[in-house]
Amino acid sequence: MRNLKKIGFAAALTFSLLASSVSASAATHTVKSGDTFWNIGMKYGVSVLELKEINNRTSDMIQPGEELEIPETVTKEEKELLARLVHAESKGEPYEGKVAVATVVLNRVDSSEFPNSIKEVIYEKTAGGSYAFSPVADGAINEAADEASKRAVEEAITFRGQGKGSLFFFNPAKSSNPFMMAREVTTVIGNHRFAK
């Protein structure tokens, strides 16, 4: 009988700990006047599509006072790493190109053809053994990101899943890789071609 009480107590304690950890990790946002899915996404660093999906929304309508569940966010460390890659890859490129570079990485994370995290995508090696992104190989990824690159990452996260599905980008003046040249171009921004 005494063992049953111990088991019951342990089960109750485990359940209460699990319940409190679940409720602590689920963030919510109370909608204020002027809020949109876009600015809520930017505030929390989450995709508008994920924000709408987790809250079972198909329209852009939200009302002040509503409680919205906030999906899992990209970590501060992942944002910083992605911003450093964007900075290194898109120096001298327009802001729109910086957002597009960050979007390529996020598209890869979401694709079954690539690793499942920002860090794994950035440090992935190609079949030939070189890094997929040249700033990883040459060390430029270790440079601090500028503010434009950090903003571009936030915007790309909020826009996640709404682009043209680009999985690659390259500068045709610097690359003649037949694989890249054969890809379907989705858009051209500055010196970069984006492709899938």
N, C-alpha and C positions, 0 to 999 in steps of 0.2 A: 504494500500500500504506500509505503514511504517513497519507493522508487517511482510509482505512478505520479505522486505529487511533484517530485523533482522534474519528471518529464513534462508534466503539465505546466509547471512554472517556467521551465526552459522554453517550451513551445510558445507560451504567451509572451515571454520576453523577446524572443526572436521575432514574432509577429509584430510586436509594437515597435521594435527597432526598424524592421523593414518598412512598416507603414510610415514611420516618421521620416525615413530617408527618402521614400518615394515622394511624399508631400513636400519635403524640403527642396528636392531637385526640380520639381515642376514649377517653373516661374509663370507668373501671370502679369497681365497689364490691364489696368482700368483705363478704358478709352476716355480721352478728354476731348473737348471741343477742338476741332481743327486737326485731329489725328487722322492719318491715313494708314493703310497697310504699308505703304512705302516708308513713311517716316518712322513707324514702329519697327519695321525691319531694319532700317538704318540704326535706330537707337540700340537695338539688341543684337545686331549683327546676325540676322537670320534672313533667309529667303522669303520673299513675299509669297511665293507659291507654297512653301512649307507652312507658313503662318496661316494662310487661307485653308490649306488641307487639314491641318491639325484642329482647326476650329470649324470644320465642315462648312466652309463658305465657297460659293461660286461667284458671287458678285463682290464689288469693291465697297459696298455699303457697310458702314459700322456706325453705331450710335454712342454718344457720350454715356458713360456709366456701365457699358458692357464690360465683362471680364473676358479677356482673350488669353488663351494658353500660349506660352512662348515655347517654340520647339528648341531642341538642343542647339547650342550655338557653336560656332567655330572658336577654338581656344585662342587666347591672347598670343600664345607661342606660335600657333599655326598662322595667325594673321601676320605676325612679325616676319616669319620666314617667307611667307608669300609676298609680302611687301618688299622684302630685300630682293627676291627674284624679279619682281616687276620692275624695281628700280634698276637692277643690273641689265635686264633684257630690253628695257624701253627708254633708255637715256636718249634724249633728243626727239622722242616720239610725242605726238599729241596726247592729251589726257585720255581721249577716247581709246587710243591704242593701249594705254596702260590698263584700262578697265578690261579691254579685250584679252590682254595677256593673262590677267588674273582669271578671267572667265575660262580660258583654255585649261588652266590647271584644275579649276572646279569641275569643268566638263569631264576631264579625265577621271577625277575621283568618282564621279557619278556613272562612268562608263564601265561595263564589265570587261573591257579590253585592257584596263589599267589598274594599278593598285588602288586601295580604298581610302587612303588618307592623303592629305596635302603633303605631309613630309615624305611619304613613300613615293608619291608622284614626282616630287621635285628631285629626290635623290635616286630615282630609277635609272638603271643602266640599260642601254640598248643591247640588242643581240650581239653587236660587235664589241661590247664591253665598255663603251664610252658612256658618259652621262647624257641623258636626254636633253638637258639644258646646259649650254656652254658655261654660264656663270658658276655652275657647281664645279666644273673641271678646272676653270682658271682662277677660282677663289673670289671672284667678284660678288658672289652671293653673301660673303661675309661683310660687305660694306653696309653701313647704315642706310636705311630707306629714307627717302625724302617724304615730305608731307603729302605731295601729290600722289605718290605711290601708295601710301597708307590709305588715303581717301579712295583711291581707285579700287583697292581691295575691299573696302567696306561697301562700295557701290556694286562691285561684282558679286559679292555675297548676297546682297539684297535682290539683285537681278537674276540670281542663279536659276537656271532651268528655262529661261525665257528667250535665249539667244538663238543663233542659227546652228548650234551644235558643233562649233569649231573645236577640233581636238589638236590642231597643229598650228604653228605660225612660223614664218621664215622670212628672211630678207633676200629676195632673188638676186640682189647685187652681190651678196656675200655667200650664197649657197646655190650649188647646181646639183644637189642631191636628187637623183632620178625619182626616188620614192616621194619626196616632197613635191617635186614638179608635177607628178602624176595625180596628186590629190585634188579633189573638187574644191575650188576656191569659194569661200562663203562671203568674204569681204576683203577689201584692201583699205588699210588705215596707215597713213604715213608711208614708211618704207617697208612695212610688214604686210605679207599676205597671210590671211587666216584661212584655214582649210579643214575639211573633215574627210 
